[in-house]
Amino acid sequence: MTLNLMGKRALVTGGTRGIGRAIAERLLEAGAGVAICGREEAGVAAAVGEMDRVFTSSRLKVLGRAADVRSESSVRSLFDWLDGALGGPDILVNNAGVGVFKDLASMEPQEWRTVMGTNLDGVYHCCHQALPRMRQAGGGWIINISSLAGKNAFAGGAAYNASKFGLCGMSEAVMLDHRYEGVRVSTVMPGSVSTDFGQGRADWKIAPEDVAEAVAAILAMPERTLMSCVELRPSRPPRR
């Protein structure tokens, strides 16, 4: 799919590896200036260095900064830094996510807070910073990476399901709130993805690059059309 993002600026949270890394690389390929964040400074620096060597030229830029999306102050500092380093984002991809998979009785309060704080509060913090900037700029895109776990519950998924069900609902409401301001909000809901997250890698699973192509498809749609929710599944999962 042809996608031209020259002159656009993007922020991808959780962009050092897996789905977030694939999305950041796809946006770079399309010509955007891209910033990524992750919790560990060393991981961010390594990812930026690798992408800079492969994808960028004199007219493109990839930057990174350590940030914890669970923290309102950390996210505020991230966006203040981005304003000066790249400019306010035209595209925000909320990808940062964690999972703790236990039945509720076995789950410690801190584990619950970690999942909800990253997967749900983190999206709120980033959107809360991005929306006024996008409103002032006349529009933008917010793409939230959720999961099919946002509509299909499973045993051991109490915290993860709650966070992703909540994220899907929040995304739809934000879309309705801000669609007339030129801000297009979409949710991508992958099923099993071949990363180190969850149950790990397998050839039958969705590749991170496939999720990145779904993001590209959303961004390539004409202004009159919004792909508000995209569900992705492995074509041929193992038979049960």
Backbone as numpy.savetxt, mean C-alpha at the origin, in Angstrom:
# Nx Ny Nz CAx CAy CAz Cx Cy Cz
0.28 -3.20 -19.87 -0.56 -2.01 -19.87 0.32 -0.77 -19.87
0.03 0.17 -20.79 0.79 1.40 -20.88 0.37 2.35 -19.76
1.34 2.82 -19.01 1.08 3.74 -17.91 2.16 4.80 -17.90
1.77 6.05 -18.01 2.71 7.16 -18.00 2.47 8.00 -16.77
3.42 7.96 -15.84 3.30 8.73 -14.60 4.38 9.80 -14.50
4.90 10.21 -15.63 5.92 11.27 -15.62 5.36 12.52 -14.94
6.13 13.06 -14.01 5.72 14.24 -13.28 4.90 13.95 -12.04
4.51 12.68 -11.83 3.74 12.30 -10.65 4.68 11.85 -9.54
4.20 12.02 -8.30 4.98 11.64 -7.12 4.17 10.65 -6.31
4.84 9.60 -5.86 4.14 8.52 -5.17 4.85 8.18 -3.86
4.04 7.78 -2.88 4.55 7.24 -1.62 3.98 5.85 -1.45
4.86 4.87 -1.22 4.46 3.49 -0.99 4.92 3.10 0.40
3.98 2.82 1.30 4.36 2.39 2.64 4.67 0.89 2.61
5.57 0.48 3.49 5.99 -0.93 3.46 6.59 -1.29 2.12
7.41 -0.38 1.58 7.89 -0.53 0.21 9.25 -1.16 0.07
9.79 -1.78 1.11 11.14 -2.32 1.02 11.19 -3.72 0.44
10.07 -4.46 0.47 10.08 -5.84 -0.01 8.66 -6.28 -0.35
8.56 -7.46 -0.95 7.25 -8.05 -1.21 6.39 -7.21 -2.13
5.10 -7.12 -1.79 4.15 -6.40 -2.62 4.52 -4.93 -2.74
4.88 -4.30 -1.63 5.21 -2.89 -1.67 6.40 -2.59 -2.56
7.41 -3.43 -2.51 8.59 -3.25 -3.37 8.20 -3.38 -4.84
7.37 -4.39 -5.17 6.94 -4.57 -6.56 6.14 -3.37 -7.05
5.30 -2.81 -6.19 4.52 -1.63 -6.58 5.43 -0.44 -6.80
6.38 -0.22 -5.89 7.31 0.89 -6.05 8.08 0.78 -7.36
8.52 -0.42 -7.70 9.27 -0.61 -8.94 8.38 -0.37 -10.16
7.12 -0.80 -10.08 6.22 -0.58 -11.22 5.96 0.91 -11.43
5.83 1.67 -10.36 5.61 3.11 -10.49 6.85 3.81 -11.03
8.03 3.33 -10.62 9.26 3.88 -11.18 9.35 3.61 -12.67
9.01 2.40 -13.08 9.02 2.06 -14.50 8.11 2.98 -15.31
7.01 3.40 -14.67 6.04 4.28 -15.36 6.46 5.74 -15.34
7.58 6.05 -14.67 8.10 7.41 -14.72 7.85 8.26 -13.50
7.23 7.72 -12.47 6.94 8.51 -11.27 8.19 8.69 -10.42
8.24 9.78 -9.67 9.15 9.88 -8.56 8.54 9.13 -7.40
9.31 8.27 -6.75 8.76 7.35 -5.75 9.51 7.47 -4.43
8.76 7.55 -3.35 9.31 7.45 -2.01 8.74 6.20 -1.35
9.57 5.50 -0.61 9.13 4.34 0.15 9.44 4.57 1.62
8.72 3.84 2.46 9.06 3.84 3.88 8.97 2.42 4.41
9.65 2.20 5.50 9.63 0.95 6.24 10.08 1.24 7.64
9.92 0.28 8.52 10.25 0.56 9.92 11.75 0.59 10.19
12.54 -0.17 9.42 13.98 -0.28 9.67 14.76 0.57 8.69
15.59 1.46 9.23 16.36 2.36 8.38 17.29 1.61 7.43
17.90 0.52 7.92 18.83 -0.24 7.08 18.10 -0.88 5.91
16.92 -1.41 6.16 16.14 -2.03 5.09 15.70 -1.01 4.05
15.32 0.18 4.50 14.92 1.24 3.56 16.11 1.65 2.70
17.26 1.85 3.34 18.45 2.28 2.59 18.86 1.23 1.56
18.79 -0.05 1.94 19.17 -1.11 1.00 18.22 -1.15 -0.19
16.93 -1.06 0.07 15.94 -1.11 -1.02 16.09 0.08 -1.95
16.29 1.27 -1.39 16.46 2.46 -2.22 17.71 2.32 -3.09
18.80 1.84 -2.51 20.03 1.67 -3.28 19.86 0.70 -4.43
19.18 -0.41 -4.19 18.96 -1.40 -5.24 18.08 -0.85 -6.37
16.99 -0.17 -5.99 16.11 0.38 -7.02 16.78 1.52 -7.77
17.58 2.30 -7.08 18.25 3.42 -7.72 19.20 2.93 -8.80
19.89 1.82 -8.54 20.84 1.29 -9.52 20.13 0.72 -10.74
18.94 0.16 -10.55 18.27 -0.56 -11.63 17.31 0.31 -12.42
16.54 1.16 -11.71 15.38 1.77 -12.34 15.50 3.24 -12.67
16.35 3.98 -12.00 16.27 5.43 -12.14 17.29 5.96 -13.14
17.00 7.14 -13.62 17.89 7.86 -14.53 17.96 9.28 -14.03
18.55 10.16 -14.83 18.72 11.55 -14.39 17.37 12.25 -14.20
16.30 11.72 -14.80 15.00 12.39 -14.69 14.05 11.71 -13.71
14.49 10.62 -13.10 13.65 9.90 -12.15 14.32 9.88 -10.79
13.52 9.59 -9.76 14.07 9.65 -8.41 13.36 8.64 -7.52
14.14 7.93 -6.69 13.58 7.08 -5.65 14.24 7.47 -4.33
13.40 7.65 -3.33 13.85 8.08 -2.02 13.24 7.17 -0.96
13.78 7.21 0.23 13.21 6.41 1.30 13.49 6.99 2.66
12.65 6.63 3.60 12.80 7.11 4.97 12.16 6.08 5.91
12.81 5.87 7.04 12.24 4.99 8.06 11.06 5.68 8.72
9.96 4.95 8.90 8.77 5.49 9.56 7.94 4.33 10.08
7.27 4.56 11.18 6.35 3.59 11.77 4.94 4.12 11.56
4.18 3.49 10.66 2.86 4.02 10.34 1.89 3.95 11.51
2.23 3.18 12.54 1.36 3.11 13.73 1.39 4.41 14.52
2.42 5.22 14.30 2.65 6.43 15.08 2.22 7.66 14.30
1.30 8.44 14.86 0.84 9.66 14.21 1.99 10.63 14.00
2.87 10.77 15.00 3.97 11.72 14.88 4.99 11.25 13.83
5.22 9.94 13.75 6.15 9.42 12.75 5.62 9.66 11.34
4.33 9.45 11.15 3.73 9.67 9.83 3.73 11.15 9.48
3.44 12.00 10.45 3.48 13.44 10.20 4.88 13.88 9.77
5.90 13.35 10.44 7.28 13.67 10.06 7.61 13.13 8.68
7.08 11.95 8.35 7.30 11.38 7.02 6.76 12.29 5.93
5.55 12.79 6.10 4.95 13.65 5.08 5.62 15.02 5.03
6.03 15.54 6.18 6.76 16.80 6.17 8.08 16.65 5.40
8.77 15.53 5.63 10.00 15.24 4.89 9.71 15.12 3.39
8.63 14.42 3.06 8.29 14.20 1.66 7.99 15.51 0.95
7.33 16.44 1.64 7.03 17.74 1.03 8.30 18.41 0.51
9.36 18.34 1.29 10.60 18.98 0.89 11.44 18.16 -0.07
11.42 16.83 0.10 12.31 15.98 -0.68 11.78 15.67 -2.07
10.47 15.50 -2.19 9.88 15.10 -3.46 8.66 15.94 -3.84
7.98 16.46 -2.83 6.70 17.15 -3.03 5.57 16.29 -2.51
4.46 16.92 -2.18 3.32 16.17 -1.68 2.90 15.09 -2.67
2.47 13.93 -2.20 2.22 12.82 -3.11 0.95 13.00 -3.94
1.08 12.67 -5.23 -0.09 12.53 -6.08 -0.72 11.16 -5.90
0.11 10.19 -5.49 -0.32 8.80 -5.33 0.15 8.32 -3.97
-0.77 7.79 -3.19 -0.44 7.15 -1.92 -0.87 5.69 -2.00
0.07 4.79 -1.79 -0.24 3.36 -1.74 -0.01 2.90 -0.30
-1.10 2.61 0.40 -1.01 2.12 1.77 -0.87 0.60 1.73
0.39 0.16 1.82 0.69 -1.26 1.71 1.18 -1.88 3.01
1.75 -1.09 3.91 2.33 -1.64 5.13 1.30 -2.49 5.88
1.72 -3.69 6.25 0.78 -4.57 6.95 1.52 -5.67 7.70
0.89 -6.16 8.75 1.43 -7.26 9.54 0.29 -8.23 9.84
0.67 -9.45 10.23 -0.32 -10.44 10.62 0.14 -11.23 11.83
-0.75 -11.41 12.79 -0.55 -12.33 13.90 -1.73 -13.28 13.85
-1.46 -14.56 13.66 -2.52 -15.51 13.38 -2.67 -16.48 14.56
-3.66 -16.13 15.41 -3.97 -16.91 16.61 -5.46 -16.81 16.87
-5.99 -17.78 17.60 -7.36 -17.59 18.08 -7.36 -16.47 19.11
-8.51 -15.84 19.28 -8.58 -14.62 20.09 -8.17 -14.86 21.54
-8.53 -16.02 22.09 -8.19 -16.30 23.49 -6.68 -16.38 23.70
-5.95 -16.77 22.67 -4.50 -16.91 22.78 -3.75 -15.63 22.45
-4.44 -14.65 21.91 -3.77 -13.43 21.44 -3.55 -12.44 22.58
-2.32 -11.97 22.70 -1.99 -10.98 23.72 -2.45 -9.59 23.27
-2.80 -8.74 24.22 -3.26 -7.39 23.85 -2.29 -6.64 22.94
-0.98 -6.79 23.19 -0.02 -6.08 22.36 -0.01 -6.61 20.93
-0.23 -7.90 20.76 -0.31 -8.47 19.42 -1.52 -7.90 18.67
-2.65 -7.81 19.36 -3.84 -7.21 18.76 -3.57 -5.77 18.35
-2.95 -5.01 19.24 -2.68 -3.60 18.95 -1.71 -3.44 17.79
-0.74 -4.34 17.68 0.22 -4.27 16.59 -0.47 -4.45 15.25
-1.35 -5.44 15.15 -2.05 -5.70 13.89 -2.98 -4.55 13.54
-3.81 -4.15 14.49 -4.76 -3.07 14.21 -4.04 -1.75 13.98
-2.97 -1.52 14.74 -2.23 -0.27 14.61 -1.57 -0.12 13.26
-1.05 -1.22 12.72 -0.40 -1.17 11.41 -1.41 -1.18 10.28
-2.30 -2.15 10.30 -3.17 -2.41 9.15 -4.33 -1.42 9.03
-4.74 -0.82 10.13 -5.89 0.07 10.10 -5.53 1.49 10.54
-4.96 1.62 11.74 -4.56 2.97 12.19 -3.54 3.58 11.25
-2.60 2.76 10.75 -1.58 3.28 9.86 -2.15 3.88 8.59
-3.19 3.25 8.05 -3.84 3.79 6.85 -4.54 5.10 7.19
-5.18 5.15 8.35 -5.80 6.42 8.78 -4.75 7.52 8.86
-3.62 7.26 9.54 -2.61 8.30 9.71 -2.11 8.81 8.37
-1.85 7.90 7.42 -1.33 8.31 6.11 -2.39 9.06 5.31
-3.61 8.56 5.31 -4.68 9.27 4.59 -4.95 10.63 5.21
-4.87 10.71 6.52 -5.12 11.97 7.21 -4.12 13.03 6.79
-2.88 12.62 6.52 -1.87 13.55 6.04 -2.01 13.82 4.54
-2.34 12.79 3.77 -2.36 12.92 2.32 -3.56 13.70 1.81
-4.72 13.50 2.40 -5.94 14.08 1.85 -5.92 15.61 1.76
-5.51 16.33 2.80 -5.45 17.79 2.64 -4.49 18.22 1.55
-3.38 17.52 1.40 -2.41 17.85 0.35 -3.01 17.60 -1.02
-3.70 16.48 -1.18 -4.33 16.16 -2.47 -5.47 17.13 -2.77
-6.23 17.48 -1.76 -7.32 18.44 -1.95 -6.76 19.77 -2.44
-5.67 20.23 -1.84 -5.07 21.49 -2.25 -4.51 21.41 -3.67
-4.00 20.22 -4.05 -3.42 20.04 -5.38 -4.46 19.77 -6.45
-5.71 19.58 -6.05 -6.76 19.33 -7.03 -7.06 17.88 -7.30
-6.46 16.97 -6.52 -6.80 15.56 -6.69 -5.61 14.65 -6.45
-5.86 13.36 -6.61 -4.82 12.35 -6.42 -5.43 10.97 -6.33
-4.58 10.01 -6.06 -5.01 8.62 -5.92 -4.59 8.09 -4.55
-5.47 7.37 -3.91 -5.14 6.60 -2.71 -5.52 5.15 -3.01
-4.55 4.27 -2.91 -4.77 2.84 -3.17 -4.39 2.08 -1.91
-5.37 1.42 -1.33 -5.17 0.67 -0.10 -5.07 -0.81 -0.41
-3.96 -1.42 0.01 -3.76 -2.85 -0.22 -4.38 -3.60 0.95
-5.54 -4.17 0.70 -6.24 -4.96 1.71 -5.98 -6.44 1.44
-7.00 -7.25 1.47 -6.84 -8.70 1.31 -8.23 -9.31 1.15
-8.28 -10.48 0.54 -9.55 -11.21 0.55 -9.95 -11.60 1.97
-9.00 -11.53 2.90 -9.34 -11.70 4.32 -10.21 -10.56 4.82
-10.39 -9.51 4.01 -11.30 -8.43 4.34 -12.75 -8.75 4.02
-13.00 -9.92 3.45 -14.39 -10.34 3.21 -14.62 -11.80 3.57
-13.54 -12.57 3.75 -13.64 -13.99 4.07 -12.89 -14.27 5.37
-13.63 -14.55 6.42 -13.00 -14.86 7.71 -12.42 -16.27 7.69
-11.41 -16.49 8.54 -10.83 -17.83 8.66 -10.37 -18.04 10.10
-10.29 -19.28 10.50 -9.86 -19.62 11.86 -8.44 -19.11 12.08
-8.21 -18.50 13.22 -6.91 -17.93 13.53 -6.71 -16.54 12.98
-7.75 -15.98 12.35 -7.60 -14.68 11.71 -8.32 -13.55 12.40
-8.65 -13.69 13.69 -9.49 -12.69 14.36 -8.95 -11.28 14.20
-7.67 -11.07 14.49 -7.10 -9.72 14.39 -6.92 -9.31 12.94
-6.37 -10.21 12.14 -6.12 -9.88 10.73 -7.42 -9.62 9.99
-8.41 -10.51 10.18 -9.71 -10.29 9.56 -10.32 -8.96 10.00
-10.28 -8.67 11.29 -10.87 -7.43 11.80 -10.22 -6.22 11.14
-8.88 -6.26 11.01 -8.18 -5.11 10.43 -8.52 -4.95 8.96
-8.61 -6.05 8.22 -8.85 -5.95 6.78 -10.33 -5.70 6.47
-11.26 -6.28 7.24 -12.66 -5.91 7.10 -12.81 -4.40 7.34
-12.16 -3.91 8.40 -12.24 -2.49 8.71 -11.63 -1.63 7.62
-10.50 -2.08 7.07 -9.85 -1.31 6.01 -10.73 -1.21 4.77
-11.40 -2.30 4.41 -12.28 -2.26 3.24 -13.43 -1.28 3.46
-14.01 -1.30 4.65 -15.09 -0.36 4.94 -14.63 1.07 4.97
-13.48 1.31 5.58 -12.95 2.67 5.64 -12.63 3.18 4.24
-12.03 2.33 3.40 -11.67 2.75 2.05 -12.89 3.19 1.26
-13.96 2.42 1.37 -15.17 2.77 0.62 -15.76 4.09 1.11
-15.76 4.30 2.42 -16.28 5.55 2.96 -15.43 6.74 2.54
-14.10 6.58 2.57 -13.22 7.67 2.15 -13.42 7.98 0.67
-13.62 6.94 -0.12 -13.92 7.15 -1.54 -15.17 8.01 -1.71
-16.20 7.70 -0.96 -17.46 8.45 -1.08 -17.31 9.88 -0.56
-16.50 10.05 0.47 -16.30 11.38 1.05 -15.56 12.32 0.10
-14.61 11.79 -0.68 -13.66 12.67 -1.37 -13.67 12.53 -2.89
-14.60 11.79 -3.44 -14.60 11.58 -4.90 -14.85 12.88 -5.66
-15.61 13.81 -5.09 -15.89 15.06 -5.78 -14.79 16.10 -5.62
-13.74 15.73 -4.91 -12.56 16.59 -4.78 -11.42 16.12 -5.69
-11.72 15.18 -6.55 -10.71 14.67 -7.47 -9.81 13.62 -6.87
-10.13 13.14 -5.68 -9.34 12.10 -5.03 -10.01 10.76 -5.30
-9.31 9.87 -5.98 -9.84 8.56 -6.32 -9.26 7.52 -5.36
-10.13 6.82 -4.67 -9.72 5.86 -3.65 -10.11 4.46 -4.10
-9.14 3.56 -4.09 -9.35 2.19 -4.53 -8.80 1.22 -3.50
-9.38 0.03 -3.47 -8.92 -1.04 -2.61 -8.53 -2.23 -3.47
-7.35 -2.78 -3.21 -6.90 -4.00 -3.88 -6.91 -5.12 -2.85
-7.58 -6.22 -3.20 -7.78 -7.33 -2.26 -7.16 -8.61 -2.83
-5.86 -8.83 -2.61 -5.26 -10.07 -3.09 -5.61 -11.26 -2.19
-5.63 -12.43 -2.81 -5.69 -13.66 -2.04 -4.28 -14.08 -1.65
-3.93 -15.32 -1.85 -2.62 -15.84 -1.46 -1.53 -15.28 -2.39
-0.57 -14.57 -1.80 0.52 -13.96 -2.56 1.82 -14.63 -2.17
2.67 -14.86 -3.14 3.93 -15.56 -2.91 4.98 -14.59 -2.36
4.92 -14.40 -1.05 5.92 -13.59 -0.34 6.28 -14.33 0.94
7.14 -13.73 1.75 7.50 -14.34 3.04 6.44 -14.10 4.10
5.39 -13.34 3.76 4.30 -13.07 4.70 3.41 -14.31 4.81
2.85 -14.55 5.97 1.87 -15.62 6.14 2.48 -17.00 5.93
1.92 -17.78 4.99 2.35 -19.15 4.79 3.48 -19.29 3.78
4.04 -18.18 3.32 5.25 -18.23 2.51 5.00 -18.34 1.02
6.07 -18.72 0.31 6.08 -18.69 -1.14 5.61 -20.01 -1.74
5.04 -19.93 -2.92 4.64 -21.11 -3.68 4.36 -20.68 -5.11
4.63 -21.59 -6.06 4.48 -21.24 -7.47 3.03 -20.96 -7.86
2.07 -21.57 -7.16 0.67 -21.40 -7.55 0.08 -20.08 -7.07
0.78 -19.39 -6.20 0.25 -18.16 -5.62 0.42 -16.97 -6.56
-0.32 -15.91 -6.27 -0.17 -14.64 -6.98 1.24 -14.10 -6.74
1.87 -13.57 -7.77 3.18 -12.92 -7.62 2.99 -11.47 -7.18
3.92 -10.94 -6.39 3.83 -9.52 -6.02 3.71 -8.61 -7.24
4.37 -8.98 -8.33 4.29 -8.18 -9.55 2.87 -8.14 -10.12
2.09 -9.19 -9.86 0.70 -9.19 -10.33 -0.13 -8.16 -9.57
0.13 -8.03 -8.28 -0.56 -7.00 -7.50 -0.15 -5.62 -8.00
1.15 -5.46 -8.32 1.62 -4.19 -8.86 0.92 -3.85 -10.18
0.65 -4.86 -11.00 -0.05 -4.60 -12.26 -1.50 -4.18 -12.01
-2.11 -4.71 -10.95 -3.46 -4.26 -10.60 -3.44 -2.78 -10.21
-2.43 -2.37 -9.47 -2.28 -0.96 -9.11 -2.09 -0.12 -10.37
-1.26 -0.61 -11.28 -1.05 0.11 -12.54 -2.35 0.25 -13.33
-3.16 -0.81 -13.33 -4.44 -0.76 -14.05 -5.36 0.31 -13.47
-5.38 0.40 -12.16 -6.20 1.43 -11.50 -5.74 2.82 -11.94
-4.43 3.04 -11.92 -3.89 4.36 -12.25 -4.03 4.70 -13.73
-4.15 3.67 -14.57 -4.25 3.91 -16.01 -5.67 4.19 -16.48
-6.66 4.03 -15.62 -8.04 4.25 -16.03 -8.28 5.72 -16.36
-9.17 6.01 -17.32 -9.49 7.41 -17.62 -10.14 8.08 -16.41
-10.07 9.39 -16.38 -10.53 10.15 -15.22 -12.01 9.91 -14.91
-12.79 9.56 -15.92 -14.22 9.36 -15.71 -14.54 8.05 -15.00
-13.55 7.16 -14.85 -13.81 5.81 -14.36 -12.93 5.49 -13.17
-13.53 4.90 -12.15 -12.82 4.50 -10.94 -12.97 3.00 -10.71
-11.86 2.30 -10.64 -11.88 0.91 -10.19 -11.80 0.96 -8.67
-12.94 0.93 -8.02 -12.97 1.18 -6.58 -12.52 -0.03 -5.77
-12.69 -1.23 -6.30 -12.28 -2.43 -5.57 -11.87 -3.51 -6.57
-10.69 -4.07 -6.38 -10.17 -5.11 -7.26 -9.84 -6.33 -6.41
-10.43 -7.48 -6.76 -10.14 -8.75 -6.08 -9.22 -9.59 -6.96
-8.18 -10.14 -6.36 -7.21 -10.98 -7.06 -7.14 -12.34 -6.39
-7.20 -13.39 -7.20 -7.11 -14.76 -6.69 -6.13 -15.57 -7.51
-5.48 -16.54 -6.92 -4.70 -17.50 -7.74 -5.63 -18.18 -8.73
-5.16 -18.35 -9.97 -5.99 -18.99 -10.99 -6.28 -20.45 -10.66
-5.26 -21.16 -10.15 -5.40 -22.58 -9.90 -4.78 -22.95 -8.54
-5.46 -22.61 -7.47 -4.94 -23.02 -6.15 -5.04 -24.54 -6.00
-4.32 -25.11 -5.05 -4.42 -26.55 -4.83 -5.85 -26.96 -4.49
-6.30 -28.09 -5.01 -7.61 -28.61 -4.67 -7.61 -29.10 -3.23
-8.70 -28.83 -2.55 -8.81 -29.25 -1.16 -9.31 -30.69 -1.10
